[in-house]
Amino acid sequence: MLSCFLTELMKLRRSLALLLCAAAPSMVAVLSMVVLMDREQPSDWAMFSTNISALWSFFMLPMTVTALTVLVAQIEHGPRFWNHLLALPVARWQIFAAKVAAVIMLVAAMTLGLILLVPLVGTAAEALASGTQLTGSYDMTAHAKLLGTMFMGSLLLIAIQLWTALRFRSFVPPLVIGIGGTFVAVAATGSRQGAFFPWLIPTNALASDPARADLAIAIGFWGGIALALAMLVDLSRREAV
């Protein structure tokens, strides 16, 4: 299993996945900095970090997961490499489990990157715009807990997108599902059913009702684990992907 995971990481080095993982949190951070610099009213670090988390979970995280899973799957789909890969003397489930682990690791790395970027862009905004001043102090622990909760809730979304990307040779189905899910999430924001919708689950970490937030994250976390296991069973039984 470890050798499969390390091989997967080596393949990702030759793809655009790492560039995507660096660009996604950076774009959210820079955009939030620009908006902060344009505000006429004073803000504080807590509100600034919460706004970044909302922008990340509501739009950028689902779209990045969609693109990332497509890139990971197309490494084999593109050159039609699956037949050779599945013929190797390695348990098939380990090959797919390595892809799951790699995607989850990259999403976790993006989450960590966003945590580290917040104080940098906030300080930069104060330095570049003389009228911009963030009151209070940046509570990295609290922000890390919030983004970590969003990450846990995103496991169901990751499993759906990765299964679709691996199941279909074309990149169109996972893109359609990802874009469609994000579109529906915009319309379903605030609805009672939103807590059960995979594309909205990470955002529900910001819900004012703690029970709703806990329910959403539990669905996302445990549902993601269950769906990932089902994916391993399904793909391991196929003769070719």
C-alpha positions, 0 to 999 in steps of 0.5 A, spaced: 500 500 500 505 504 501 509 503 495 502 504 491 501 511 495 508 513 493 508 511 486 501 515 486 505 521 489 510 521 483 505 521 478 502 527 481 509 531 480 508 530 473 501 533 472 498 540 473 495 537 480 500 540 484 499 547 481 492 547 482 492 545 489 497 551 490 493 556 486 486 554 489 487 557 496 492 562 493 486 565 489 481 565 495 486 569 499 488 574 494 481 575 492 479 576 500 485 581 501 482 585 495 475 585 498 478 587 504 482 593 502 476 596 498 472 596 504 470 602 507 468 600 514 473 597 519 473 589 520 476 584 524 481 578 524 475 573 526 470 576 520 476 576 515 478 569 516 470 567 517 469 570 510 475 566 507 472 560 510 465 561 507 468 563 500 473 557 500 467 552 502 462 554 498 465 555 491 472 554 491 473 547 495 467 544 490 470 546 484 477 544 486 475 537 488 472 536 481 478 539 477 483 535 482 479 528 481 479 529 474 486 530 473 488 524 478 483 520 474 486 522 467 493 520 469 491 513 467 485 514 463 488 519 458 494 514 455 489 508 457 494 505 462 489 502 466 489 495 463 497 495 464 496 497 471 491 493 473 495 487 471 501 488 476 502 483 482 498 488 486 491 488 490 487 492 485 484 495 491 491 498 493 491 502 487 485 505 488 486 506 495 492 510 493 488 515 489 483 516 494 489 517 499 493 522 495 486 526 493 485 527 501 492 529 502 492 534 497 485 537 499 488 537 507 494 540 504 490 546 501 486 547 507 493 548 511 495 552 506 489 557 507 490 557 514 497 559 513 495 564 508 490 568 512 495 572 516 499 573 510 494 577 506 491 580 512 497 583 514 499 585 506 492 588 506 494 593 512 500 595 509 498 596 502 492 600 504 493 605 509 485 605 511 485 598 512 486 596 519 484 589 522 482 589 529 483 584 534 488 578 533 488 572 528 486 566 532 489 561 528 487 555 532 480 557 532 480 558 524 484 551 523 478 548 527 473 551 522 477 549 516 479 542 519 471 541 520 470 543 513 475 538 510 472 532 514 465 534 511 468 534 504 470 527 504 463 525 501 464 530 496 471 527 494 468 520 494 463 522 489 467 526 485 473 521 485 468 515 484 465 518 478 472 520 475 475 513 475 469 510 473 468 514 466 474 514 461 471 521 459 472 527 463 465 530 462 461 526 467 465 528 473 465 535 470 458 535 469 456 533 476 461 537 479 459 544 476 451 541 477 452 540 484 455 547 485 450 550 481 444 546 485 448 548 492 447 556 490 440 555 490 439 550 496 443 555 500 439 555 507 434 550 505 433 544 511 435 539 506 442 543 505 445 539 510 444 533 506 447 535 500 454 533 499 456 540 495 453 544 501 456 540 507 462 543 508 459 550 508 454 548 514 460 548 518 458 555 519 451 554 521 448 558 527 445 552 529 450 547 532 446 541 531 445 542 524 453 543 523 454 537 527 449 533 523 452 535 516 459 534 518 457 527 520 454 525 514 460 528 510 465 524 514 462 518 515 458 518 508 465 519 505 468 513 508 462 509 506 462 511 499 470 510 498 469 503 501 464 502 496 468 505 490 474 500 492 469 494 492 466 496 485 472 498 481 476 492 484 471 488 481 472 491 474 476 488 468 478 495 466 476 502 468 
